[in-house]
Amino acid sequence: MQNIFKQYGWEVKASSQLHQGLINSTYAVATLNGDYILQTINHHIFKDPFAIDFNINALSSYLTNQAPDYLFTHLEKTLDGKTLIEWEGKYFRAFKKIEGYALSLLENENQAYEAAKQFGTFTHQLSNFDANRLQITLPDFHNLSLRYHQFLDSLQNGNQDRINAAVTAISFLKAQQPYVEKYEKFIQHSDVKRRVTHHDTKISNVLFRQSNGAEKGICVIDLDTVMPGYFISDIGDMCRTCLCNVTEEEANLDLLQVDTNKWSAIQKGYLFAMDAELSSFEKDHFFFAGQFMIYMQALRFLTDHLNMDIYYGAQKEGQNYVRALNQIRLLELYNQLA
């Protein structure tokens, strides 16, 4: 790590690894000139780390000129002006540490409101930025049509024993195929706009701070998945990860509950920033955003299970099957909010 520190010109007092997130390795670094966050980019997931670097720098440059007061995780430059270091097969980048904290679990509707407000504000601040300038860091990440095709392929080529055992879940997901048709009609509609979209809007990707006794969101973080996209990706991912009282790992489906107040808070928070940006047609699909994302994740989990866990992996037998059943139940509960 000393070789990396030298490239930034840091005189380091202390450093330690932070055990947060599942993809990248993250370190806190205290220097004589301030505190920083140093990360490695997982190039097994993100095949082109330089695309991520390009995107963050493009947004950084735009916001510096157009919205200098907006709190953004700008990349730090090395002594020779780089923002991405390739070293011994790894890719490193650094940010100035922002004072705040991230949540691992969403506990109340205020947090849901504040998080949705921050994700909405992020897209709103970049409403005049040409999203097509951004590079694609995860191709077809939220392409529901592709995920359904992959699901059908797993029914032809997956493990037959697992297919036989999952017949009820398979039948349910095939019966929901109209979501795919609705998705296609949505993205092709003339009143739907591709915008700068975060694509990973779980609660841990918002920094919070206490202000006058209240918990306030201050900025979004983890910008590796920022790409051109549709607002339903960000709203859908919030619905999938924030509305339920338990995680996708919960096998006891009777424990799952969906919080109506958190749903209302997400809608209110996002529209605080994006109400004037969204078309009437887009707003009419606000609820669909949750259906789209939960259904897609159920497809992905079951597909991986049938394909012998080649994508997500499994720490125990049937883990992705449990996750798929969890998301199927979540979809059923979510639909009861309508």
Secondary structure, 3 states (H helix, E strand, C coil): CHHHHHHHCCCEEEEEEECCCCCCEEEEEEECCEEEEEEECCCCCCCCHHHHHHHHHHHHHHHHHHCCCCCCCCECCCCCCCCCEEECCEEEEEEECCCCEECCCCCCHHHHHHHHHHHHHHHHHCCCCCHHHCCCCCCCCCCHHHHHHHHHHHHHHCCHHHHHHCHHHHHHHHHCCHHHHHHHHHHHCCCCCCEEECCCCCHHHEEEEEECCEEEEEEECCCCCCEEECHHHHHHHHHHHHCECCCCCCCCHHHCCECHHHHHHHHHHHHHHHCCCCCHHHHCCHHHHHHHHHHHHHHHHHHHHHCCCCCCCCCCCCHHHHHHHHHHHHHHHHHCCC
